[in-house]
Amino acid sequence: MAKKQTKVEATKTVVEQEAVEVLDQPTVVKKPNRTEKTYKVLDDGWELKDRIYRLKGNKRPLSRSVRSANIHWFDENEGYERELKYTSNQRTPFVDEMNGDQRMEHIVFRNGILIIEREKVILQKLMSLYHPDRDILFYEEKPVANAVSEIEWLEMEIEALNTARDIDIDLAEAVMRVEAGSKVSEMSSKELRRDLLLYAKRNPELFLELVNDGNVQLRNFGIKATELNIIKLSSDQRTFTWGTNGRKLMTVPFDEHPYSALASWFKTDEGMEVYTNIEKRLS
């Protein structure tokens, strides 16, 4: 006859089984998110991080010194110019806040670049906030700002390419006439589409401006009418006339592009009548 298991032994068995089940489960270790960089921020809002400075114009001399003394910065809170100096033994770049001996240090770019470690806050502030040659001789590289700018440009490029793919042929011709001039009249529709896409990719900002410019089609309309001798532009580019009888249509205002002026004139009551007349002849 089997010996009955006591209540204590039964409880012990259950606990041991649960312990085995827990040990058998894989241990999940949550890895820290290393994609996001966080920096300690001082009381004045200054981020503690390494900073990179570059000479402007992609210049890369073996070495290039910038001023580390005899620098002045106008303090708007105090209302006067304050002298600055970079030293190795002071806790401020402002001369009027320094105490005791001042050990001067040089500021030197190597191959057009200067990397300042996060511990050198005084030098970083001097270069980023107060130095008179900042954004003239050198600049602080800001990867986040550059990345945002690149993203905005890429998004604009995508928008321009999508627009170029979908716009009608008349608007495509109007936009490309701004870029290519009279050559547009000799292009096939496929050549026009190809050049339009290339233009949108190369200069998306200007392309989108032209597409949204209400006058660009009117300018193209006037140019086509002139090329077909429906209207004529005088040699001094001051007067538009009818091509058939030489009757004067409009005078171009001083210092204004003739076809821009013509596009604006087409929107007047008199100009709308001429536009309708030309449109019938073009069709």
C-alpha positions in Angstrom: 0.0 0.0 0.0 1.4 3.4 -1.1 2.3 5.8 1.6 0.1 8.8 1.6 1.8 12.1 0.8 1.5 14.6 3.6 0.2 18.1 3.1 3.7 19.6 3.7 5.3 17.3 1.2 2.7 18.1 -1.4 3.2 21.8 -0.9 7.0 21.3 -1.2 6.6 19.3 -4.5 4.4 22.1 -6.0 7.0 24.8 -5.1 9.8 22.7 -6.5 7.9 22.2 -9.8 7.2 26.0 -10.1 10.9 26.7 -9.4 11.9 24.3 -12.2 9.4 26.0 -14.6 10.8 29.5 -13.7 14.4 28.3 -14.3 13.5 26.8 -17.6 12.1 30.1 -18.9 14.6 32.2 -21.0 16.0 35.3 -19.4 14.9 38.4 -21.3 17.5 41.3 -21.0 16.2 44.6 -22.1 18.8 46.3 -24.1 19.2 50.1 -23.8 18.2 52.2 -26.8 21.5 53.4 -28.2 20.0 55.2 -31.2 19.1 58.2 -29.3 21.9 60.3 -27.9 21.2 62.2 -24.7 23.5 64.9 -23.3 23.7 66.4 -19.9 22.5 70.0 -19.9 24.0 72.6 -17.6 21.9 75.1 -15.6 22.4 77.7 -18.3 21.1 75.3 -21.0 24.5 74.4 -22.4 24.7 70.8 -23.6 27.8 68.9 -22.5 29.0 67.2 -25.7 32.0 67.1 -28.1 31.7 69.8 -30.7 33.3 70.1 -34.2 34.3 73.3 -35.8 35.3 73.7 -39.5 36.9 76.5 -41.5 34.4 78.0 -44.0 34.8 77.5 -47.7 36.1 73.9 -47.3 39.6 75.3 -46.5 42.0 72.7 -45.2 45.4 74.2 -44.4 47.8 72.1 -42.2 47.2 74.5 -39.4 45.3 77.8 -39.0 45.2 79.8 -35.8 42.2 82.0 -34.8 42.3 84.8 -32.2 42.4 83.7 -28.6 43.0 87.1 -27.1 42.2 90.8 -27.8 38.6 89.7 -28.6 35.7 91.9 -27.7 32.0 91.0 -27.5 29.1 93.4 -26.9 27.1 92.2 -23.9 23.5 93.5 -24.4 22.6 92.8 -20.8 25.5 94.8 -19.4 25.4 97.4 -22.2 29.1 97.5 -23.0 31.8 95.5 -24.9 33.6 92.9 -22.8 37.1 91.6 -23.5 37.5 87.8 -23.9 40.5 85.6 -23.7 41.1 81.8 -23.8 43.2 80.6 -20.9 44.0 77.1 -19.5 43.5 78.1 -15.8 40.4 80.3 -15.7 36.8 79.3 -15.4 35.5 82.1 -17.7 36.4 83.6 -21.1 35.6 87.1 -19.8 38.7 89.0 -18.7 36.7 91.1 -16.1 35.7 87.9 -14.3 39.2 86.4 -14.2 41.3 86.1 -11.0 45.0 85.8 -10.7 47.5 84.6 -13.3 46.2 84.1 -16.9 47.8 81.3 -18.9 47.1 82.0 -22.5 46.2 79.1 -24.9 46.2 79.0 -28.7 43.2 78.0 -30.8 44.4 76.0 -33.8 42.5 74.3 -36.6 44.3 71.2 -38.1 43.5 70.3 -41.7 40.5 72.7 -41.5 38.9 71.1 -38.4 38.9 71.7 -34.7 37.4 69.1 -32.3 36.7 70.4 -28.8 35.9 67.8 -26.1 32.9 68.1 -23.9 35.1 69.0 -20.9 36.3 72.2 -22.5 33.1 74.1 -22.0 34.8 77.5 -21.8 36.5 77.1 -25.2 33.3 75.8 -26.7 31.3 78.8 -25.5 34.0 81.1 -26.7 33.8 79.6 -30.2 30.1 79.0 -30.4 28.7 82.1 -28.7 31.2 85.0 -28.5 34.0 84.8 -31.1 33.7 87.6 -33.7 35.0 85.2 -36.4 32.1 82.7 -35.8 30.2 82.1 -39.1 32.8 84.3 -40.9 36.0 82.4 -40.7 34.7 79.2 -39.1 31.4 77.5 -38.1 30.2 74.9 -35.7 29.1 71.7 -37.4 25.6 70.7 -36.3 24.8 67.2 -37.5 21.1 67.3 -36.4 20.5 70.5 -38.2 22.3 69.2 -41.3 20.2 66.0 -41.2 16.9 68.0 -40.9 18.0 70.1 -43.9 18.8 67.1 -46.0 15.5 65.5 -45.1 13.6 68.7 -46.1 15.6 68.8 -49.4 14.8 65.1 -50.2 11.1 65.6 -49.4 11.1 68.6 -51.7 12.9 66.6 -54.4 10.3 63.8 -54.2 7.4 66.4 -54.4 9.0 68.0 -57.4 9.5 64.7 -59.2 6.0 63.6 -58.6 4.7 66.9 -59.8 6.9 66.8 -62.9 5.6 63.3 -63.7 1.9 64.3 -63.4 1.6 67.9 -64.9 0.1 68.4 -68.3 2.2 69.0 -71.4 1.4 72.7 -71.7 2.6 73.5 -68.2 5.6 71.3 -68.7 6.5 73.3 -71.8 5.9 76.6 -69.9 8.2 75.6 -67.1 11.0 74.3 -69.4 10.8 77.4 -71.5 12.1 79.3 -68.5 15.1 76.9 -68.4 15.7 76.1 -72.0 14.3 79.0 -73.9 13.2 78.6 -77.6 14.8 75.1 -77.7 11.5 73.8 -76.1 9.7 74.3 -79.4 11.9 71.8 -81.1 11.6 69.1 -78.4 9.5 66.0 -78.7 7.1 65.2 -75.8 9.4 62.5 -74.5 12.4 64.8 -74.6 10.4 67.5 -72.8 9.3 65.0 -70.1 12.8 63.8 -69.6 14.3 67.2 -69.3 11.5 68.3 -67.0 12.2 65.4 -64.6 15.9 66.2 -64.7 15.2 69.9 -64.0 12.9 69.0 -61.1 15.6 66.7 -59.5 18.4 69.3 -60.0 16.5 72.3 -58.7 13.3 71.2 -57.0 12.7 74.5 -55.1 12.8 76.6 -58.3 10.8 74.0 -60.2 8.0 74.1 -57.6 8.0 77.9 -57.6 7.5 77.9 -61.4 4.8 75.3 -61.3 2.9 77.4 -58.8 3.5 80.7 -60.6 0.3 81.7 -62.3 2.2 83.8 -64.8 4.5 81.1 -66.1 1.9 79.7 -68.5 0.9 83.2 -69.7 4.5 84.0 -70.4 4.9 80.8 -72.4 1.6 81.6 -74.2 3.1 85.1 -75.2 6.4 83.5 -76.3 4.6 81.0 -78.5 2.5 83.7 -80.1 5.7 85.7 -80.8 7.5 82.7 -82.3 4.5 82.1 -84.7 4.5 85.9 -85.6 0.9 86.3 -84.3 2.3 89.2 -82.2 5.7 90.9 -82.5 8.1 92.3 -80.0 10.1 95.4 -81.1 13.9 95.2 -81.4 14.2 97.4 -78.3 11.9 95.0 -76.5 9.6 97.8 -75.5 6.5 97.3 -77.6 4.2 94.5 -78.6 2.2 94.8 -81.8 0.0 92.6 -84.0 2.0 90.6 -86.5 -0.5 91.2 -89.3 -0.9 95.0 -89.3 1.6 96.3 -86.8 -1.1 97.8 -84.5 0.3 98.5 -81.1 -0.9 96.2 -78.3 1.0 97.3 -75.2 4.2 99.1 -74.0 6.5 97.3 -71.7 7.2 99.2 -68.5 10.7 100.3 -67.8 13.0 97.7 -66.2 10.5 94.9 -66.6 10.9 91.7 -68.5 8.8 91.9 -71.7 7.1 88.6 -71.4 6.4 89.0 -67.7 4.8 92.4 -68.5 2.8 90.8 -71.3 1.6 88.0 -68.9 0.4 90.6 -66.5 -1.3 92.6 -69.3 -3.2 89.5 -70.5 -5.1 89.7 -67.1 -6.5 93.1 -67.9 -9.8 93.6 -69.7 -8.1 94.7 -73.0 -5.5 92.0 -72.6 -8.1 89.3 -72.1 -9.7 90.1 -75.5 -6.3 89.9 -77.2 -5.5 86.6 -75.3 -8.8 85.1 -76.6 -8.0 86.2 -80.1 -4.5 84.7 -80.0 -5.9 81.5 -78.5 -8.2 81.0 -81.4 -5.3 81.4 -83.8 -3.1 79.0 -82.0 -5.8 76.3 -82.0 
